[in-house]
Amino acid sequence: MTTGTLIDVLACIVALAIPVAAATVVAELVDACKPRWYHTLPVLRRSALSAGLLLPVAVLWAGPGVEVWAPDRIFSPGGPWDMSFADMLDIRLAPYLRDLPAIYLRSYEAPLWVRATVALHGLLLLVALLLPFRFWGPAEALRAVLCGAMIATAAALLALYVACTAFWLLHQLSFWLVAAVGLLFQRFRLQRGHRARGH
């Protein structure tokens, strides 16, 4: 195995490990700061998680360079995903994180379904951040609000990361994907031939 191939393999492993590690850390932080009986109100966690996952839908649509998400550009040599893992983080992911507020505001000028997504995101976020004051006193309600904010923020950032990383990984693994599809197709043809001959 050459040094370049080893680096590519390590980059793919790191790319897959980052969201797992980040989700684990956030789960531990939420568990450490949650108020009493927080687990009995799943609506708070689910609304925060849903709000966080909806935001990237609007951001990716309204953000810069939307054409890079065209499926036919995933495997293009020299295309938008033909780069190192570090470059992908810097060129593809960082602009969304850096310009998130501006992109979020511009999403209101997007098509109706994007605006509806943003409105639903805002509604779910309000539920996660305001509903705790109905169930707890100020001190514990603020802890629940912090949990909701952490969940929503982590979900949004991880969803953006996973979207970018998924496209990058598909490009990196394109040779192996094509080979796997070819093997499956060949196996299907052989099985079909055996059945046709009555075996």
N, C-alpha and C positions, 0 to 999 in steps of 0.2 A: 504494500500500500504506500503510495507516494505521500509526501508531506502535504501537498495541496489537497489530496483526497481526505486525508486524516483531519485536516482543518475543517473541510466542508462537513464531514460527519460530526465533528465536535460542535460546529455551529448549529447543525440541525438538532442535536441533543439539547444544547443550551436553549435554543428557541422554544423547544417543547417544555423544558423544565421551568422556565420563567413564570408562565401563568399558573402552574401548579404551586410553585413556591409562594407567589404573591397571594393567591387565593387562600392558602393555608395561613399565612401571616395575618391577613385581614380577618379571617374567621376567628383566630386566636384573640385579636384585638377586640373584636365585637364581643366575644365571650367574656373578656376581662372587664369590659366597661358597661355591659348591659344591666339595666335595673332588674329588680325582682319581678318575676312572672313575665318577663319579656318573651319567653318561649311560648307562652299561652296565647299570644296575639300574633299569629303568623301573618296577618294582614300587613303589619308594619314592615316585616322583612320582605315580603313578596312585593309590596308596592315600591319599596326602595330599589329592590333588584330589577323589577320591570322598568322603572324609570331610568335606571342606569343603562339597561340594555337597549331601550328605545332611542336614547340620545344619539348613539353612533349612526343609526339609520339616517337621521336628518343630517348629521355632520358629514358623513361620507358622500351623501348626495349633493350637498351645497358646498362642499370643500373644493380646494383647488385640484385640478388634474383628474376630474371624474372619469376621463377617458381611459385611465390606466386600469380601471376595473372591468373593462370589456373582457369577457372570457377568452376571446381569440388571441388576446395579447399575453396570456399567462406563459405560454411555452415559446414565445418569440425569442430567437437568439438576438441578443442586443436589445431586447425589449425592456419595458419598465420594471420587470422583476429579475432581470439578469444582472445581479449585483451581489456583493458580499452581504452577510448578515448585518454588519456594522453600518454599511451604506444604506441598507433597507431601513434601519432604525432612524438614520439621519435624514434620508431623502423622502421616504414614504410616510413614516409614522410621526416624526417630530413636527412637521408643519401642522398636522391636525391638533396636536397637543399645544403647540405655541399659539395658534390662531383660533383656539376653541371658542372663546366668547364671540369673536367676530363672525365665525362660521355659523354659530348657533343663531345669531341675530339675522344673518342673511337667509337662513332657512325659511323665514317667514315669507320670503319672496318666491319660494319654490312652489312646485305643483301642490294641488290640494291635499293629496295623500301624505305629503311630507309635512305640511302644516298641521294636518290632523294628528300625525305622529308626535310632533312637537307639543301640541296642545295636550295630548294624552300623557306625554312625559311630564309636563308641568303639573297636571292634575295629580298624578301618582306621587310625584315628589312632595306636593303639598300634604297629601295624606300621610306620607311617611314622616314629615317634619312637624306637622301640627296636631295630628291625632294623639300623640303621646300625652299632651296636656289634658286630654279628657280622662285619662286613666291614672295618672300619677301627679304628685305634687311637683313644684317647679324643679327641684334638684334632680329627682329621678327622671322626670320628663326630659330634661336637658341631656341626660345620659342616653335616653332612648333616641333623641334627636341626633346625637353624635353617632350612635350606631347606624341609624338610617343614612346619615350623610356619608359615612365610611363605606357602607354597602353600595350606595348609588354611585359614588365616585369610583370605587374599585371596579364595579361592573362596567361602567362606561369606558374607563381606561383599558381594562382587559379586553373588552369587546373590540375596541379599535386595534389593540395589539394583535388579537387573534385574527382579525380580518386581514391585516397586512401580512402577518406571519403565514397564514394559510396560503395566500397567493404566492408568497416567496417560496414556501416549502414545495408547493405544487411545481413551480418552475425548477427547483433544485432536484426534485425527484422525478422529473419528466421522463428520463431514460428508463428508470425502473418501472414507472407506471405503464409506459408503452410496452415494455417487455412483459409485465404481468398480464396486461390485456391480451397480448399475443399468445401467451401460454394458455390462458383461459379459453381463448377462441379455438386454439388447436385442440385442446382437450375436449371441447364441445363437439368439434368436427369428428374426432375419433370415436366418441361415445355414440354419436349419431350414426356413424358408419357401422359400428358393431350392432346397433339395434336394427339397422336396415338389412344386415346380413343374418339376422335372427340369432345372434349370440347373446 
